[in-house]
Amino acid sequence: MSKTSSPSSSPPRVVVVGGGFGGLSVTRTLRNAPCQVFLFDRQNHHLFQPLLYQVATAALSPADIAQPIRSIFRRQGNVQVVLGEVESVGLARRIIHVGEEEVPYDWLVLAPGVTHAYFGNDGWAIRAPGLKTVDDALEIRRRVLLAFEEAELEDDLEAREAKLTFVIVGGGPTGVELAGALREIAAQTIPRDFRRVDTSTARIILMEGQDRLLPAMSRRASARALRDLERMGVEVRLGALVTDMDDDTVTVGEERFPAANVIWAAGVQGSPLASTLEVELDRQGRVMVEPDCSVPGHPEVFVLGDLANLTDPKTGRSVPGVAQGALQMGRFVGGVILEALARGEPAPVRRSFHYVDKGNMATIGRARAVADIGELSFGGFFAWVVWSTVHVFYLVGFRNRLLVMVNWAWQWLIQARGARLITGNPRPRLTKQADL
Ligand SMILES: Cc1cc2nc3c(=O)[nH]c(=O)nc-3n(C[C@H](O)[C@H](O)[C@H](O)COP(=O)(O)OP(=O)(O)OC[C@H]3O[C@@H](n4cnc5c(N)ncnc54)[C@H](O)[C@@H]3O)c2cc1C
C-alpha cells in the first residue's frame, strides 16, 4: 500500500472494504482482472452468518463456519488482504482512512454490512446481546449455558424460574432459529446432565412486534413456523413490542416478564462507515445507491450487500438484506469494474442491478424448516433437507462443509451438542445449598 500517493500508476487499484458475502463475491469476480485488489476487513476471517445461531446454541464451533480471508485468496495473485478497520472515506480525494494511513483508490467497493439496532435504547445492548460476530455468538453461548448452571445451584424458586427464562426479541429467521434451538437444548439435549433442576421447564419466549413470525416470508410459512414452535413448547408473543428492560425483567407495555436471559434479534443499522460518505442514507443508516449500486455522483464508488438500499427497477421491490443479495451485487459490481477496465474508461451507460430471488428459508429445531421458493411454500423435514443442502453448499471451504455435515449427522443421531463449552471464566453465583 502506498501512502497518500496518486493512484494513477498502473495497475488500477480496487479497494474492497469487508470480507463478507459481498466483498468476497466482488473480489472473486475480479480474479483475472488487470488490477490490484486490496481487501480490507477488521476481522481476519469470513463468517458464514446464517449458521451463527448454531455456534450460539453450542451445535457448532466458530471455526466450522469461518474461514481465514487470506487462505480464501491464497491462489488469487492480484489480491492483497489487509487486516484493518476502515474508519472513513474521503470521496473527493479518493482515499480511505485506516488508522494513521490514507489509502488511495481508483475504484472503491464498500461492503461492511450492518450492525444491531436497539431502536434508540443502546443501553439494552449489555443486557440483550445481538448476534452478528463470532464474539457475539460465544457470549450468547456462555450466557445460555451459564444460566442452566446457575439454575442448578439456585434454591429460591422464583429466582430459579427467572434463570430458566429466555426471552428472544425479534421473530425473524434468527429469532425463530434461536428459539427452536434453545427449546431443544432445554428439553432434549441436557435434562439428563442436571441433577437438581429440570431444564425442560425452561421458558423460551419469542417476542415479535408484528402480527406474525418471519414477516419477510409468506403467510403460510409464518403460520407453520408459529405452529411448529408452539408444538415444541416455545411461547410466541406476537404484536409484542419491548418497551423496557432491566437486570431482572423485560417489559412489554403493561406486562412484565421476569427473565435473566435476553437475546436481541430485532433490528439492524448500517455500518458507521456509511455516514462518513456524506450522502443520503435511509432511516436504518443504509446508503441510497443508484440502480448500478454506485454512490450518487461517484460512479467509481459502490456500496453493496446489507449496507445498500436499492430498489430493483425491474420489480420495484427493495433488495433484501440477505446473503444472496450481497453475493449477486458483488458479482454485478465486479462485472461493471471488469467492463470498465476492459474499455479503459467507465461505460457511458451502465446496466441496472436485478435481484434474482432464489427463496427464503428458516429452520425450526433439529429437523424441521419452512421454505418459500418461487410460488412454493413448504415445511417440515423436506424443507430442512433443502435448508441444510443450501447452507452446506454456500459454506466456504471443503473442511467446513465436511465438519458441519458430520456434526449435524452426529446431533441428529444422538441429540448431542458438541460445543457446550462455557468460555471466559464462568464464575456462577453460588447460593445457599443444603445438599452440596
Ligand atoms: C445471525 C444471522 C443470520 C442470518 N441468516 C441468514 C440466512 O439464513 N440466509 C441469508 O440469506 N442471510 C442471512 N443473514 C444475512 C446475511 O448474513 C447478510 O445479508 C450478509 O452477510 C450480508 O453480506 P455483506 O457482505 O453485506 O456483509 P457481512 O457479511 O456482514 O460482512 C461485512 C464484513 O465487513 C467487515 N467490516 C465491517 N466494518 C468494517 C470496517 N469499518 N472496516 C473493515 N471491515 C469491516 C466485517 O468484519 C465483515 O467481515 C443472516 C445474518 C445474521 C447476522
PDBQT file of the ligand as one rigid body, heavy atoms in Angstrom, charges set to zero:
ROOT
HETATM    1  C1  LIG A 501     -27.395 -14.271  12.675  1.00  0.00    +0.000 C 
HETATM    2  C2  LIG A 501     -27.632 -14.044  11.207  1.00  0.00    +0.000 A 
HETATM    3  C3  LIG A 501     -28.292 -15.000  10.457  1.00  0.00    +0.000 A 
HETATM    4  C4  LIG A 501     -28.503 -14.806   9.107  1.00  0.00    +0.000 A 
HETATM    5  N1  LIG A 501     -29.143 -15.787   8.379  1.00  0.00    +0.000 NA
HETATM    6  C5  LIG A 501     -29.279 -15.652   7.054  1.00  0.00    +0.000 A 
HETATM    7  C6  LIG A 501     -29.858 -16.685   6.271  1.00  0.00    +0.000 A 
HETATM    8  O1  LIG A 501     -30.255 -17.721   6.794  1.00  0.00    +0.000 OA
HETATM    9  N2  LIG A 501     -29.940 -16.508   4.923  1.00  0.00    +0.000 N 
HETATM   10  C7  LIG A 501     -29.494 -15.371   4.326  1.00  0.00    +0.000 A 
HETATM   11  O2  LIG A 501     -29.553 -15.252   3.104  1.00  0.00    +0.000 OA
HETATM   12  N3  LIG A 501     -28.965 -14.356   5.035  1.00  0.00    +0.000 NA
HETATM   13  C8  LIG A 501     -28.845 -14.478   6.381  1.00  0.00    +0.000 A 
HETATM   14  N4  LIG A 501     -28.291 -13.464   7.116  1.00  0.00    +0.000 N 
HETATM   15  C9  LIG A 501     -27.946 -12.210   6.435  1.00  0.00    +0.000 C 
HETATM   16  C10 LIG A 501     -26.623 -12.342   5.706  1.00  0.00    +0.000 C 
HETATM   17  O3  LIG A 501     -25.649 -12.926   6.540  1.00  0.00    +0.000 OA
HETATM   18  C11 LIG A 501     -26.212 -10.959   5.250  1.00  0.00    +0.000 C 
HETATM   19  O4  LIG A 501     -27.201 -10.487   4.380  1.00  0.00    +0.000 OA
HETATM   20  C12 LIG A 501     -24.869 -10.959   4.542  1.00  0.00    +0.000 C 
HETATM   21  O5  LIG A 501     -23.863 -11.415   5.416  1.00  0.00    +0.000 OA
HETATM   22  C13 LIG A 501     -24.529  -9.559   4.061  1.00  0.00    +0.000 C 
HETATM   23  O6  LIG A 501     -23.280  -9.575   3.468  1.00  0.00    +0.000 OA
HETATM   24  P1  LIG A 501     -22.376  -8.267   3.458  1.00  0.00    +0.000 P 
HETATM   25  O7  LIG A 501     -21.203  -8.621   2.626  1.00  0.00    +0.000 OA
HETATM   26  O8  LIG A 501     -23.186  -7.092   3.101  1.00  0.00    +0.000 OA
HETATM   27  O9  LIG A 501     -21.956  -8.050   4.968  1.00  0.00    +0.000 OA
HETATM   28  P2  LIG A 501     -21.311  -9.037   6.037  1.00  0.00    +0.000 P 
HETATM   29  O10 LIG A 501     -21.424 -10.454   5.610  1.00  0.00    +0.000 OA
HETATM   30  O11 LIG A 501     -21.885  -8.630   7.333  1.00  0.00    +0.000 OA
HETATM   31  O12 LIG A 501     -19.759  -8.678   6.005  1.00  0.00    +0.000 OA
HETATM   32  C14 LIG A 501     -19.271  -7.452   6.423  1.00  0.00    +0.000 C 
HETATM   33  C15 LIG A 501     -17.781  -7.584   6.626  1.00  0.00    +0.000 C 
HETATM   34  O13 LIG A 501     -17.214  -6.296   6.755  1.00  0.00    +0.000 OA
HETATM   35  C16 LIG A 501     -16.316  -6.255   7.839  1.00  0.00    +0.000 C 
HETATM   36  N5  LIG A 501     -16.303  -4.876   8.313  1.00  0.00    +0.000 N 
HETATM   37  C17 LIG A 501     -17.336  -4.187   8.857  1.00  0.00    +0.000 A 
HETATM   38  N6  LIG A 501     -16.980  -2.922   9.089  1.00  0.00    +0.000 NA
HETATM   39  C18 LIG A 501     -15.695  -2.798   8.697  1.00  0.00    +0.000 A 
HETATM   40  C19 LIG A 501     -14.775  -1.718   8.682  1.00  0.00    +0.000 A 
HETATM   41  N7  LIG A 501     -15.113  -0.492   9.109  1.00  0.00    +0.000 N 
HETATM   42  N8  LIG A 501     -13.530  -1.952   8.216  1.00  0.00    +0.000 NA
HETATM   43  C20 LIG A 501     -13.159  -3.189   7.780  1.00  0.00    +0.000 A 
HETATM   44  N9  LIG A 501     -14.009  -4.232   7.766  1.00  0.00    +0.000 NA
HETATM   45  C21 LIG A 501     -15.260  -4.040   8.204  1.00  0.00    +0.000 A 
HETATM   46  C22 LIG A 501     -16.872  -7.255   8.833  1.00  0.00    +0.000 C 
HETATM   47  O14 LIG A 501     -15.866  -7.742   9.696  1.00  0.00    +0.000 OA
HETATM   48  C23 LIG A 501     -17.420  -8.329   7.903  1.00  0.00    +0.000 C 
HETATM   49  O15 LIG A 501     -16.457  -9.328   7.618  1.00  0.00    +0.000 OA
HETATM   50  C24 LIG A 501     -28.058 -13.630   8.481  1.00  0.00    +0.000 A 
HETATM   51  C25 LIG A 501     -27.401 -12.647   9.242  1.00  0.00    +0.000 A 
HETATM   52  C26 LIG A 501     -27.173 -12.865  10.587  1.00  0.00    +0.000 A 
HETATM   53  C27 LIG A 501     -26.453 -11.809  11.388  1.00  0.00    +0.000 C 
ENDROOT
TORSDOF 0
